[in-house]
């Protein structure tokens, strides 16, 4: 199943129906859970089964209360208590790499939406709007436990395929470096390579490793836009350990050969100086600039001048791209930036829509 299809189906299912994602490690199951939780506006609670113990999932006996009441109750783990008190997306990751006792707790959550018991013998139940997703790794990369067919029937089962479009959407939401995102858009085969297709032990790229590259760059205060046009041995060596030699070379060459004469700062701050150059810019580059403007609008409050300049930029590109610009900036949900942008661009979008209606008539 393509991940874009999965996201649409996941949001449509009733909250009480649990979802099981199956796919090889690194394909982005955790990212998918985060993407859906963002769309549903639910907090994501990620519980990693492979590192959990029995007490981490089933809780520990409340000895002090037992002394008072003579009844055994349990102090439940904080993640489960929260999932009972408020709607969340509870993500039970690496279910089939978990200890048997941990698996039993996860199974009870899936089957009964409850765990433990109070002094009256009643189980603690999940909030009715809490959604439960689980993920298992398949393939030859891990030693895993087989899933019971009877348990599978309790899930909506989705076999996840690699899908760069959904990864790109997630990456933009997470604020990954725009050049990493653009590289994957132009070189989708470098998002993930099946480990079984290469010699055992070879480092190959996968969805999560590009995220780790971005984390490393941010930790080192490295902005790729500042080093374009040059060969960076440091960037190559960072990528080498995460995605392997072939993808590291391809990515480093992409940065070295990246041609840019206009940045989003040029558009926002001195648009008139770059107006002519922008008219000769390729559609691919314009779309990339629009996406970068959306990312900037999300994380910064635009000044009146910046909002006006971006609006002027939008009025001098194709109507299709102008609509894309409107949608991208609006999806940033930053009220301060939206106010100054909409002030100078809203009427123009209305004109486009009205003109489209007349053409269709």
C-alpha positions as CSV (number, residue, x, y, z in Angstrom):
1,X,0.0,0.0,0.0
2,X,1.3,3.4,-0.9
3,X,1.8,5.6,2.1
4,X,-0.4,8.3,0.8
5,X,-3.3,5.8,0.5
6,X,-2.5,4.6,4.0
7,X,-2.8,8.1,5.5
8,X,-6.2,8.7,3.9
9,X,-7.6,5.3,5.1
10,X,-6.1,5.6,8.6
11,X,-7.9,9.0,9.1
12,X,-11.2,7.5,7.9
13,X,-11.2,4.5,10.2
14,X,-13.2,4.7,13.5
15,X,-10.9,5.3,16.5
16,X,-11.6,1.8,18.0
17,X,-10.2,0.0,15.0
18,X,-6.5,-0.8,15.5
19,X,-4.1,-0.6,12.6
20,X,-1.1,-2.8,12.0
21,X,1.6,-1.5,9.7
22,X,4.0,-4.1,8.2
23,X,7.1,-3.2,6.3
24,X,10.9,-3.4,6.4
25,X,12.9,-1.4,8.8
26,X,13.6,2.2,7.9
27,X,10.7,2.5,5.4
28,X,9.0,5.2,7.6
29,X,6.4,3.5,9.7
30,X,7.1,5.8,12.6
31,X,7.0,8.8,10.3
32,X,3.6,7.7,9.0
33,X,2.3,7.5,12.6
34,X,3.6,11.0,13.2
35,X,2.1,12.3,9.9
36,X,-1.4,10.9,10.8
37,X,-1.3,12.2,14.3
38,X,-0.5,15.7,13.0
39,X,-3.4,15.5,10.5
40,X,-5.8,14.3,13.3
41,X,-4.3,16.8,15.8
42,X,-3.7,14.0,18.3
43,X,-0.6,13.7,20.5
44,X,1.6,10.8,19.4
45,X,2.8,8.4,22.1
46,X,5.5,6.1,20.7
47,X,6.1,2.9,22.8
48,X,9.1,0.9,21.5
49,X,8.3,-2.8,22.3
50,X,11.8,-4.1,21.5
51,X,13.3,-2.2,24.4
52,X,10.4,-2.6,26.9
53,X,10.2,-4.9,29.9
54,X,7.1,-6.5,31.5
55,X,6.9,-3.7,34.1
56,X,7.2,-1.0,31.4
57,X,3.9,-2.2,29.9
58,X,1.9,-4.1,32.6
59,X,2.8,-1.7,35.4
60,X,4.1,-2.6,38.9
61,X,2.1,-3.7,42.0
62,X,1.0,-0.8,44.2
63,X,2.3,-2.2,47.5
64,X,1.3,0.7,49.7
65,X,-2.3,0.7,48.5
66,X,-2.4,-3.1,48.8
67,X,-1.5,-2.6,52.5
68,X,-4.5,-0.4,53.0
69,X,-7.1,-2.3,51.0
70,X,-5.8,-5.8,50.9
71,X,-6.4,-5.8,47.1
72,X,-3.7,-6.0,44.5
73,X,-3.7,-3.1,42.1
74,X,-1.1,-1.8,39.7
75,X,0.7,1.5,39.1
76,X,0.3,1.8,35.4
77,X,2.9,3.2,33.0
78,X,2.5,7.0,32.3
79,X,2.0,6.5,28.5
80,X,-1.0,4.2,29.1
81,X,-2.5,6.5,31.8
82,X,-2.4,9.4,29.4
83,X,-4.0,7.3,26.6
84,X,-6.9,6.6,29.1
85,X,-7.3,10.2,30.2
86,X,-7.2,12.0,26.8
87,X,-7.4,11.1,23.0
88,X,-4.0,10.2,21.7
89,X,-2.5,8.2,18.9
90,X,-0.8,5.3,20.7
91,X,1.9,3.8,18.5
92,X,3.1,0.3,19.6
93,X,6.3,0.0,17.6
94,X,8.3,-3.2,16.8
95,X,5.5,-5.4,18.2
96,X,7.0,-8.6,16.8
97,X,10.5,-7.9,18.3
98,X,9.1,-7.6,21.8
99,X,9.4,-9.9,24.8
100,X,6.4,-12.4,25.1
101,X,5.2,-10.6,28.2
102,X,5.3,-7.2,26.5
103,X,3.5,-8.7,23.5
104,X,0.8,-9.9,25.8
105,X,0.2,-6.4,27.1
106,X,0.1,-5.0,23.6
107,X,-2.3,-7.7,22.5
108,X,-4.6,-6.9,25.4
109,X,-4.6,-3.2,24.5
110,X,-5.5,-4.2,20.9
111,X,-8.1,-6.8,21.8
112,X,-9.7,-5.1,24.9
113,X,-8.5,-1.5,24.8
114,X,-7.6,-2.0,28.5
115,X,-4.9,-3.0,30.9
116,X,-4.5,-3.7,34.6
117,X,-7.2,-3.3,37.3
118,X,-8.4,-1.1,40.0
119,X,-9.4,-2.1,43.6
120,X,-12.8,-3.2,42.3
121,X,-11.3,-5.5,39.6
122,X,-12.2,-3.2,36.8
123,X,-9.6,-2.7,34.0
124,X,-8.3,0.7,33.1
125,X,-9.7,1.5,29.7
126,X,-8.4,3.7,26.9
127,X,-10.2,6.9,26.0
128,X,-12.9,6.2,23.4
129,X,-11.1,8.5,20.9
130,X,-7.6,7.1,21.4
131,X,-6.3,5.3,18.3
132,X,-4.0,2.3,18.5
133,X,-1.5,1.7,15.8
134,X,1.1,-1.1,15.8
135,X,4.1,-1.7,13.6
136,X,6.0,-4.9,12.8
137,X,9.2,-5.4,10.8
138,X,9.2,-8.0,8.1
139,X,11.9,-9.2,5.7
140,X,15.3,-10.7,6.5
141,X,16.7,-7.8,8.4
142,X,15.6,-8.9,11.9
143,X,14.8,-12.0,13.8
144,X,11.1,-11.5,14.6
145,X,8.2,-13.5,16.1
146,X,5.4,-14.5,13.8
147,X,2.0,-12.9,14.3
148,X,-0.9,-15.1,15.3
149,X,-3.4,-15.2,12.5
150,X,-6.2,-14.8,15.0
151,X,-4.6,-11.6,16.2
152,X,-4.2,-10.3,12.7
153,X,-8.0,-10.4,12.3
154,X,-8.2,-7.8,15.1
155,X,-6.3,-5.2,12.9
156,X,-6.7,-3.3,9.8
157,X,-3.5,-4.6,8.2
158,X,-1.5,-2.4,5.8
159,X,1.7,-3.5,4.1
160,X,3.6,-0.3,3.6
161,X,5.4,0.4,0.4
162,X,8.1,3.0,-0.2
163,X,6.6,6.4,-1.3
164,X,8.7,9.4,-1.6
165,X,5.7,11.8,-1.9
166,X,4.4,11.1,1.6
167,X,8.0,11.1,3.0
168,X,8.5,14.6,1.4
169,X,5.2,15.8,3.0
170,X,6.3,14.5,6.4
171,X,9.8,15.9,5.9
172,X,8.4,19.4,5.3
173,X,6.3,19.2,8.4
174,X,9.3,18.2,10.4
175,X,11.4,21.0,9.0
176,X,14.1,19.0,7.3
177,X,16.7,20.9,5.3
178,X,14.9,22.0,2.0
179,X,17.9,20.7,-0.1
180,X,17.6,17.2,1.4
181,X,13.9,17.2,0.4
182,X,14.6,18.6,-3.1
183,X,17.3,15.9,-3.5
184,X,14.9,13.1,-2.7
185,X,12.2,14.7,-5.0
186,X,14.7,14.6,-7.9
187,X,16.4,11.3,-6.9
188,X,13.6,9.2,-5.4
189,X,15.6,6.0,-5.9
190,X,17.9,7.3,-3.2
191,X,15.2,7.4,-0.5
192,X,15.5,3.7,0.2
193,X,17.4,0.8,-1.2
194,X,16.3,-2.8,-0.3
195,X,19.1,-4.3,1.8
196,X,18.5,-7.7,0.3
197,X,19.5,-6.3,-3.1
198,X,23.1,-5.7,-2.0
199,X,25.9,-7.6,-0.3
200,X,25.2,-8.3,3.4
201,X,26.5,-5.6,5.7
202,X,26.4,-2.9,3.1
203,X,25.2,0.5,4.3
204,X,22.2,1.6,2.2
205,X,19.8,4.6,2.4
206,X,16.4,4.4,4.0
207,X,13.8,6.9,5.0
208,X,14.9,7.3,8.6
209,X,18.6,7.7,7.7
210,X,17.9,10.9,5.8
211,X,16.2,12.3,8.9
212,X,19.3,11.4,10.9
213,X,21.5,13.2,8.4
214,X,19.3,16.3,8.9
215,X,19.6,16.0,12.6
216,X,23.4,15.8,12.3
217,X,23.6,18.9,10.1
218,X,21.4,20.9,12.5
219,X,23.5,19.7,15.5
220,X,26.6,20.9,13.7
221,X,24.9,24.2,12.6
222,X,25.5,23.3,9.0
223,X,23.2,24.8,6.4
224,X,23.5,23.1,3.0
225,X,22.4,26.3,1.2
226,X,25.7,27.9,2.5
227,X,28.0,25.3,0.9
228,X,26.4,24.8,-2.5
229,X,28.8,25.0,-5.4
230,X,31.6,23.3,-3.5
231,X,32.7,19.7,-2.8
232,X,32.3,19.1,0.9
233,X,34.3,16.1,2.3
234,X,32.6,16.6,5.6
235,X,29.1,16.2,4.0
236,X,30.3,13.2,2.1
237,X,31.6,11.5,5.3
238,X,28.4,12.4,7.3
239,X,26.3,10.8,4.6
240,X,28.6,7.8,4.1
241,X,27.9,6.3,7.5
242,X,24.1,6.8,7.2
243,X,23.3,6.0,3.5
244,X,26.4,4.4,2.1
245,X,29.0,5.3,-0.5
246,X,26.8,5.5,-3.7
247,X,24.1,7.8,-2.2
248,X,26.8,9.8,-0.3
249,X,28.5,10.5,-3.6
250,X,25.3,11.3,-5.4
251,X,24.1,13.7,-2.7
252,X,27.5,15.5,-2.4
253,X,27.5,16.0,-6.2
254,X,24.0,17.4,-6.0
255,X,25.1,20.0,-3.5
256,X,28.3,20.8,-5.5
257,X,26.4,21.2,-8.8
258,X,23.4,22.9,-7.3
259,X,22.7,26.1,-9.2
260,X,20.9,28.9,-7.4
261,X,20.9,32.6,-8.1
262,X,17.8,33.5,-6.1
263,X,16.9,32.6,-2.5
264,X,13.7,33.1,-0.6
265,X,15.3,35.9,1.3
266,X,15.8,37.7,-2.1
267,X,12.1,37.3,-2.8
268,X,11.0,38.4,0.6
269,X,13.4,41.3,1.1
270,X,14.4,42.6,-2.3
271,X,11.9,41.2,-4.8
272,X,12.1,44.0,-7.4
273,X,15.8,43.3,-7.8
274,X,15.2,39.7,-8.8
275,X,11.9,40.0,-10.7
276,X,13.5,39.6,-14.1
277,X,15.7,36.7,-13.1
278,X,12.7,35.0,-11.6
279,X,10.8,35.2,-14.9
280,X,13.5,33.1,-16.5
281,X,13.6,30.5,-13.7
282,X,12.5,26.9,-14.4
283,X,9.1,25.7,-13.0
284,X,10.9,23.1,-10.9
285,X,13.0,25.8,-9.2
286,X,10.0,28.1,-8.7
287,X,8.1,25.2,-7.1
288,X,11.1,24.6,-4.8
289,X,11.1,28.3,-3.8
290,X,7.4,28.2,-3.1
291,X,7.9,25.2,-0.8
292,X,10.8,26.9,1.0
293,X,8.6,30.0,1.4
294,X,6.0,27.8,3.1
295,X,8.5,26.4,5.5
296,X,9.8,29.9,6.3
297,X,6.2,31.2,6.9
298,X,5.6,28.4,9.3
299,X,8.6,29.2,11.5
300,X,8.8,33.0,11.1
301,X,6.6,36.0,11.5
302,X,6.7,38.0,8.2
303,X,6.9,41.7,8.1
304,X,4.5,43.8,6.0
305,X,7.3,44.3,3.4
306,X,8.0,40.5,3.2
307,X,4.3,39.7,2.9
308,X,3.9,42.3,0.1
309,X,7.0,41.1,-1.7
310,X,5.9,37.4,-1.6
311,X,2.4,38.5,-2.9
312,X,4.1,40.4,-5.8
313,X,6.1,37.3,-6.6
314,X,2.9,35.3,-6.7
315,X,1.3,37.7,-9.1
316,X,4.1,37.2,-11.6
317,X,4.1,33.5,-11.8
318,X,1.5,31.2,-13.5
319,X,-2.0,31.1,-12.0
320,X,-1.4,27.4,-11.2
321,X,1.7,28.2,-9.3
322,X,0.0,31.2,-7.7
323,X,-2.7,28.8,-6.3
324,X,0.1,26.5,-5.1
325,X,1.8,29.4,-3.4
326,X,-1.6,30.4,-1.7
327,X,-2.2,26.8,-0.5
328,X,1.4,26.4,0.7
329,X,1.5,29.6,2.7
330,X,-2.0,29.1,4.1
331,X,-1.0,25.6,5.3
332,X,1.8,27.1,7.4
333,X,-1.0,28.2,9.9
334,X,1.2,31.0,11.2
335,X,-1.4,33.7,11.8
336,X,1.1,36.6,11.8
337,X,2.6,35.7,8.4
338,X,-0.8,34.8,7.0
339,X,-2.3,38.2,7.8
340,X,0.3,40.3,5.9
341,X,0.4,37.8,3.0
342,X,-3.4,37.5,2.6
343,X,-3.8,41.3,2.8
344,X,-1.9,41.7,-0.5
345,X,-2.7,38.4,-2.2
346,X,-6.2,37.4,-1.2
347,X,-8.0,39.5,-3.8
348,X,-5.8,38.2,-6.6
349,X,-6.7,34.6,-5.7
350,X,-10.4,35.5,-5.7
351,X,-9.9,36.9,-9.3
352,X,-8.2,33.6,-10.4
353,X,-11.0,31.5,-9.0
354,X,-13.7,33.7,-10.5
355,X,-12.0,33.7,-13.9
356,X,-11.8,29.9,-13.7
357,X,-15.5,29.7,-13.0
358,X,-16.3,31.8,-16.2
359,X,-14.0,29.6,-18.3
360,X,-15.8,26.4,-17.0
361,X,-19.2,28.0,-17.7
